[in-house]
Amino acid sequence: MLPPNTLQDQVALITGGGTGLGRAMAFEFASLGARLVLASRQPEHLEPSAAELRERGSEVLTIPMDVRDPAQVDRMVQQAKERFGRIDILVNNAAGNFVCKAEDLSPNGWRAVVDIVLNGSFFCTRAVGREMIAQGRGGNILSVLATYAWTGGPGTVHSAAAKAGVLAMTRTLAVEWSPYKIRVNAITPGAVQTEGASSALWGNPESARKVIERIPVGRLGTPEEIARAASFLVSPYAEYINGENLTLDGGAWLGRGFLAVQ
């Protein structure tokens, strides 16, 4: 457990910040003293979380926007600057995914996911990174990945390719921007019990059972567990961690090998 003032007065911008993992990270960052900018394509996803955070005493700015549009991304950064005067943390959490065989995947389906995950993450990272460089105080950029970025993910070729691109971006910018004291890292949640992922990827009890069977710790993760790991990576306690990807999946991606030992 990090001390309650770990992120005191820092400004954290979270895309996809109103629901799921974005919401969990917003509440965790706020509990550590951060001021928040929550962005989402769907305004109705933002206000309920923002209202609850404000009731708890947190400063929150909500911005409806589309990460696929560089002009909207630039406006988001400008609005955050006008409200808070700075940006210290960016979390690239906006995502899109659906299960589809590669041979059945339409060009529009491919573009939709790649535009959100890869292009959107770059547009946000570029815009916020420029601001951090201009501020001269450094900062932290954290992207949310998936294990199929390196294992491969049959049925999710669009998302797997896009997430792999974000992983390469993370490692590249960790080196390129380190002279500016900007750390760039990633987290990779495994199967987590959130409304979006649960309905899209394991929408029935049998699918969920099969997913859990592949997790060595024998359960799904929680949004709060992911949020705590994210808060550590963007905190001063992780100042020597750069270009890293922290996987939080209960050991699922490691597999069981070809010998049955259980």
C-alpha positions as CSV (number, residue, x, y, z in Angstrom):
1,M,0.0,0.0,0.0
2,L,1.5,3.3,-1.1
3,P,1.3,6.3,1.3
4,P,-1.9,8.4,0.7
5,N,0.1,11.5,-0.5
6,T,2.2,9.6,-3.1
7,L,0.7,11.4,-6.1
8,Q,-0.2,14.6,-4.2
9,D,-1.2,17.4,-6.6
10,Q,0.0,15.5,-9.7
11,V,-2.3,15.6,-12.7
12,A,-3.2,12.3,-14.2
13,L,-4.8,12.0,-17.6
14,I,-6.6,8.7,-18.2
15,T,-8.1,7.8,-21.6
16,G,-11.1,5.4,-21.3
17,G,-11.2,6.8,-17.8
18,G,-14.8,6.4,-16.9
19,T,-15.3,2.7,-16.7
20,G,-13.5,-0.6,-16.1
21,L,-9.8,-0.4,-15.5
22,G,-9.7,3.3,-16.3
23,R,-12.3,4.0,-13.5
24,A,-10.3,1.8,-11.1
25,M,-7.1,3.6,-11.8
26,A,-8.8,7.0,-11.5
27,F,-10.1,6.1,-8.0
28,E,-6.7,4.7,-6.9
29,F,-4.8,7.7,-8.2
30,A,-7.3,10.0,-6.5
31,S,-6.8,8.2,-3.2
32,L,-3.1,9.0,-3.5
33,G,-3.7,12.7,-4.0
34,A,-3.8,13.1,-7.8
35,R,-6.0,15.5,-9.7
36,L,-7.7,13.8,-12.7
37,V,-8.5,14.3,-16.3
38,L,-10.8,11.6,-17.5
39,A,-11.4,11.2,-21.3
40,S,-13.7,9.0,-23.2
41,R,-15.5,8.8,-26.5
42,Q,-18.8,8.3,-24.7
43,P,-19.7,11.2,-22.4
44,E,-22.2,9.0,-20.4
45,H,-19.2,6.9,-19.3
46,L,-17.5,9.9,-17.6
47,E,-19.9,11.8,-15.4
48,P,-21.0,9.0,-13.0
49,S,-17.4,8.3,-12.1
50,A,-16.5,12.0,-12.0
51,A,-19.4,12.8,-9.7
52,E,-18.5,10.1,-7.3
53,L,-14.8,11.2,-7.2
54,R,-15.9,14.8,-6.6
55,E,-18.0,13.7,-3.7
56,R,-14.9,12.2,-2.2
57,G,-13.1,15.5,-2.6
58,S,-11.1,14.9,-5.8
59,E,-10.6,17.5,-8.5
60,V,-11.8,16.0,-11.8
61,L,-12.0,17.3,-15.4
62,T,-14.0,15.2,-17.9
63,I,-13.4,15.5,-21.6
64,P,-15.5,13.7,-24.2
65,M,-13.1,13.0,-27.1
66,D,-11.9,10.4,-29.6
67,V,-8.2,9.3,-29.4
68,R,-8.3,8.5,-33.1
69,D,-8.5,12.2,-34.0
70,P,-5.1,14.1,-33.4
71,A,-7.0,17.4,-33.3
72,Q,-9.2,16.2,-30.5
73,V,-6.2,14.8,-28.7
74,D,-4.4,18.2,-28.9
75,R,-7.5,20.0,-27.6
76,M,-7.7,17.6,-24.7
77,V,-4.1,18.4,-23.7
78,Q,-4.9,22.1,-24.0
79,Q,-8.0,21.8,-21.8
80,A,-6.0,19.9,-19.2
81,K,-3.4,22.6,-19.2
82,E,-5.9,25.4,-18.9
83,R,-7.6,23.7,-16.0
84,F,-4.6,22.3,-14.0
85,G,-1.6,24.0,-15.6
86,R,0.3,20.8,-16.1
87,I,0.2,17.1,-16.9
88,D,2.3,14.6,-14.9
89,I,0.9,11.3,-15.8
90,L,-0.7,9.8,-18.9
91,V,-2.5,6.4,-19.0
92,N,-3.2,5.1,-22.4
93,N,-6.2,2.9,-21.5
94,A,-8.7,3.5,-24.4
95,A,-9.1,0.3,-26.3
96,G,-11.4,-1.6,-28.6
97,N,-11.6,-5.3,-29.2
98,F,-13.9,-8.1,-30.4
99,V,-13.3,-11.7,-31.3
100,C,-13.2,-12.5,-35.0
101,K,-11.4,-15.0,-37.2
102,A,-8.7,-13.2,-39.3
103,E,-10.2,-14.4,-42.6
104,D,-13.6,-12.9,-41.6
105,L,-12.2,-9.6,-40.3
106,S,-13.2,-6.7,-42.5
107,P,-10.8,-3.8,-43.3
108,N,-13.1,-1.5,-41.3
109,G,-12.9,-3.9,-38.3
110,W,-9.1,-4.0,-38.5
111,R,-8.8,-0.2,-38.9
112,A,-11.3,0.5,-36.0
113,V,-9.2,-1.4,-33.5
114,V,-5.8,-0.4,-34.8
115,D,-6.9,3.2,-34.9
116,I,-8.0,3.2,-31.2
117,V,-5.2,1.1,-29.7
118,L,-2.1,1.9,-31.7
119,N,-2.8,5.2,-33.4
120,G,-4.7,6.6,-30.4
121,S,-2.0,5.6,-28.0
122,F,0.6,7.3,-30.1
123,F,-1.4,10.5,-30.7
124,C,-2.0,10.8,-26.9
125,T,1.6,9.9,-26.1
126,R,3.0,12.4,-28.6
127,A,0.8,15.2,-27.5
128,V,1.3,14.7,-23.7
129,G,5.0,13.9,-24.3
130,R,5.5,17.3,-26.0
131,E,3.8,19.0,-23.1
132,M,6.0,17.1,-20.6
133,I,9.1,18.1,-22.5
134,A,8.0,21.7,-22.5
135,Q,7.2,21.7,-18.8
136,G,10.7,20.4,-18.0
137,R,9.6,18.4,-15.0
138,G,9.5,15.0,-16.6
139,G,6.6,12.7,-16.2
140,N,5.2,9.2,-16.5
141,I,3.4,7.5,-19.5
142,L,1.8,4.2,-18.9
143,S,0.0,2.1,-21.6
144,V,-2.3,-0.9,-21.0
145,L,-1.4,-3.9,-23.1
146,A,-2.5,-7.6,-23.4
147,T,-0.4,-10.7,-23.2
148,Y,-1.3,-11.7,-26.8
149,A,0.9,-8.8,-27.9
150,W,3.8,-11.3,-27.6
151,T,2.1,-14.7,-27.4
152,G,-0.2,-14.2,-30.3
153,G,-4.0,-14.2,-29.9
154,P,-6.1,-16.3,-32.4
155,G,-9.3,-14.4,-32.9
156,T,-7.9,-11.1,-32.0
157,V,-5.3,-10.4,-34.7
158,H,-6.3,-6.8,-34.9
159,S,-5.8,-6.1,-31.2
160,A,-2.7,-8.3,-30.9
161,A,-1.0,-6.4,-33.7
162,A,-2.0,-3.1,-32.3
163,K,-0.9,-3.9,-28.7
164,A,2.4,-5.3,-30.0
165,G,2.9,-1.9,-31.6
166,V,2.2,-0.1,-28.4
167,L,4.8,-2.3,-26.6
168,A,7.4,-1.4,-29.2
169,M,6.5,2.3,-28.8
170,T,6.8,2.0,-25.0
171,R,10.3,0.5,-25.2
172,T,11.4,3.0,-27.9
173,L,10.2,6.1,-26.1
174,A,11.6,4.9,-22.8
175,V,15.0,5.4,-24.3
176,E,14.3,8.4,-26.6
177,W,12.6,10.5,-23.9
178,S,14.7,9.5,-20.8
179,P,16.9,12.6,-21.2
180,Y,13.7,14.6,-20.4
181,K,13.0,12.5,-17.3
182,I,10.0,11.0,-18.9
183,R,9.5,7.3,-17.9
184,V,7.5,5.2,-20.3
185,N,6.2,1.8,-19.1
186,A,3.3,-0.6,-19.6
187,I,1.1,-2.9,-17.7
188,T,-0.5,-6.0,-19.1
189,P,-3.6,-7.3,-17.3
190,G,-4.7,-10.8,-17.9
191,A,-8.3,-11.9,-17.4
192,V,-9.9,-9.2,-15.2
193,Q,-13.5,-9.1,-14.1
194,T,-14.7,-5.9,-15.8
195,E,-18.0,-5.3,-17.5
196,G,-16.5,-4.6,-20.9
197,A,-14.0,-7.5,-21.1
198,S,-16.3,-10.0,-19.5
199,S,-19.1,-9.5,-22.0
200,A,-16.8,-9.2,-25.1
201,L,-14.3,-12.0,-24.4
202,W,-15.9,-14.5,-22.1
203,G,-19.6,-13.7,-22.2
204,N,-21.0,-16.9,-20.8
205,P,-20.2,-19.1,-17.8
206,E,-18.6,-21.9,-19.8
207,S,-16.2,-19.5,-21.5
208,A,-15.4,-18.0,-18.1
209,R,-14.7,-21.4,-16.7
210,K,-12.3,-22.2,-19.5
211,V,-10.5,-18.9,-19.0
212,I,-10.1,-19.5,-15.2
213,E,-8.8,-23.0,-15.8
214,R,-5.8,-21.5,-17.7
215,I,-4.9,-19.2,-14.8
216,P,-2.5,-20.8,-12.3
217,V,-3.8,-18.8,-9.4
218,G,-7.3,-20.1,-10.2
219,R,-9.3,-16.9,-10.4
220,L,-9.9,-13.7,-12.4
221,G,-8.1,-10.5,-11.4
222,T,-9.8,-7.5,-10.1
223,P,-9.6,-3.9,-11.4
224,E,-8.3,-2.8,-8.0
225,E,-5.3,-5.1,-8.3
226,I,-4.5,-3.6,-11.7
227,A,-5.0,-0.1,-10.4
228,R,-2.6,-0.6,-7.5
229,A,0.1,-1.8,-9.9
230,A,-0.4,1.1,-12.2
231,S,-0.2,3.6,-9.3
232,F,3.2,2.1,-8.3
233,L,4.6,2.4,-11.8
234,V,3.7,6.0,-12.1
235,S,4.9,6.9,-8.6
236,P,8.3,8.0,-7.3
237,Y,8.7,4.5,-5.8
238,A,9.4,3.2,-9.4
239,E,11.8,5.9,-10.5
240,Y,14.4,3.4,-11.8
241,I,11.8,1.4,-13.8
242,N,11.7,2.5,-17.5
243,G,10.7,0.7,-20.6
244,E,9.3,-2.2,-18.6
245,N,6.1,-4.1,-19.0
246,L,4.5,-5.5,-15.8
247,T,2.3,-8.5,-16.5
248,L,-0.6,-9.1,-14.0
249,D,-2.3,-12.3,-15.1
250,G,-1.9,-14.8,-12.3
251,G,0.8,-16.5,-14.4
252,A,-1.6,-17.4,-17.2
253,W,0.7,-16.5,-20.1
254,L,3.5,-18.8,-18.9
255,G,1.5,-21.9,-19.8
256,R,1.9,-25.3,-18.3
257,G,4.4,-26.8,-20.7
258,F,3.9,-30.2,-22.3
259,L,4.2,-32.3,-19.1
260,A,1.1,-32.5,-16.9
261,V,2.3,-32.0,-13.3
262,Q,-1.0,-31.3,-11.7
